[in-house]
């Protein structure tokens, strides 16, 4: 595995982790859900945007420097 794949795997893992955390929180309900569900959704959106940005940057790097 090269560092391209490792970077993509880590970024996707973080997105899936935050998504699962939010889903489990919503499924359990209660006070923790009321106080943190919106924050977890914001984290998911931020990490998704970062993952897409990393993906695009790696594609551009691979295109211009690795032919």
Secondary structure, 3 states (H helix, E strand, C coil): CCHHHHHHHHHHHHHHHHHHHHHHHHHHCHHHHHHHHHHHHHHHHHHHHHHHHHHHHHHHHHHHHCC
